[in-house]
Amino acid sequence: MKKSTLLAGFGLAISLAMAGAASAGDATPRLDRREANQAGRIYNGVAEGDLTRRETRRLSAGQVHLRRAEARAKADGTVTARERAHLQHEANQQSRRIYRQKHDAQVRK
């Protein structure tokens, strides 16, 4: 039951990340695709038992952090090159965290 609830939550997170319509100045389609890909990787890790509950919570919080950073960058209507670089950096860090947690020796029991 908990696993299906968790999986449904990831599905909702993916759909919310992709749902926001953006104007030309604040569009971040590459980041949106990347967020969806990373959420899918977390989902896959849960489904295969590669992530513990604690790892899953932390990685999900990282995804929320990335979405909030994106929202802050879009708040004024334009995402500058500097803001895009910062978002890219944050996404890179999150991707590394996902990889490390999925490939460590811990497994969900």
Secondary structure, DSSP 4 states (H G I P E B T S, - for coil): -HHHHHHHHHHHHHHHHHH----STT--HHHHHHHHHHHHHHHHHHHHT-S-HHHHHHHHHHHHHHHHHHHHHHTTS---HHHHHHHHHHHHHHHHHHHHHHTSS----
